[in-house]
Amino acid sequence: MEGRSELRIVLLTADRFSPWNGRRRGEPDHIWADMPLEVDLPLLVYRGEEISRGPDEYRFGNVEETEYRHSDRWMVPVVVFQSLLLAVRFGPRLLLGLRPLLIVSRVKRALLRQSSPGAVTRWHRAVIGLTRHLRTARPDVLVFHGEFDSWGIAVVWACRRTGVTCVAHQHYAMPADTPQYRRVERLGRFAPDGLLCVSRYQQELWKSLPIPVGFGGSRRPIWNLHNHSESKKERVGQLLIVPSVGDTVQIQREIANRPNERFHVRPHPGRMGGWDMPNVELYEDNLVDLLGRFDAVVTSSPSPTVTLTAAGQPFIKMRGEQPDGTCPCGERRVFSRLSEVLDTLAEGDALNQIMSLGCEHNRTDPPSGEEYLRAIQQTLAPR
């Protein structure tokens, strides 16, 4: 690739993102999908506390991995103390998720000999593990997802300690009122050196951020669309419900209030619990594999919205409790609750009267390998 010899660029993920941790071994990383293979860049996997697949099992590109070592445990108090000091100047996000209530909860669990869902210093240890790797590997640019959350700030911190340039690549389409995006200037030097957005719509939305903003696209919603067949599939039901993380509890509550109706649900991978209801049938298949088996998909999640748009499949759009960062211009009708959809259909409205087709502004087709490299270089050019 032209210019590849000038910059050594590495993509970064963490093993906590299913299906890297082994839940679906035939699929790629949940966030990057097969983009490492498409743009011909290596993928670095930070191994935390999750069950991780080895690089030899990964068939979607060149993979290497690093991890926090138990021998580095003496560094944890040092980094925690530094985060307390940095939080005074750069804001509470530099605490990397360290909160008094969280500490009390873990102490209580330890005293009661209960299992803990995760260490309070998870991201402090990520700073330590990534710092060690970057000092040895010395890439020119590290591209990561997670932008401005605890994971993302831990990545930037490790890069600042080692002199590595870092570019954030959007996790997914972020709504305009996202608090973390509205306080980027507070992060100072702990903000990434640039941001690549998943769509042109998002690039326009966030162009006023105090860091350079470019377009990077995303393979996450479309990586397996080539497997989608227009051939007739066996019909399973009328509606497939695909909730977002933030709307899962709301939709579960609504379904529980309709015990005599049957529902088909493809849950969000991060919210698999709470669906144990007699009137619910769960589908853990990839969304693309389910297309054509239902008359319509009801979704409040941004990535499925992009998938359905790219596949040319009409869908019923919900915008519930979790804000959605996709462009609304192609939405014919929008519902705030699942009950509104069901009641509308019960009153006699036809499916084609309430379905949307999406819009081109939400397309995330990523640049080619050479174009992606240029996008990174152009994003960093103003520095």
Secondary structure, 3 states (H helix, E strand, C coil): CCCCCCCCEEEEEECCCCCCCCCCCCCCECCCECHHHHHCCCEEEEECCCCCCCHHHCCCCCEEEEECCHHHHHHHHHHHHHHHHHHHHHCHHHHCCCCHHHHHHHHHHHHCCCCCCCCCCHHHHHHHHHHHHHHHHCCCEEEECCCCCHHHHHHHHHHHHHCCEEEEECCCCCCCCCHHHHHHHHHHHHCCCCEEECCHHHHHHCCCCCCCEEECCCCCCCCCHHHCCCCCCCCCEEEEEECCCCCHHHHHHHHHCCCCCCEEECCCCCCCCCCCCCCEEECCCCHHHHCCCEEEEEECCHHHHHHHHHCCCCEEEECCCCCCCCCCCCCCCEECCHHHHHHHHHCCCCHHHHCECCCHHHCCCCCCHHHHHHHHHHHHCCC
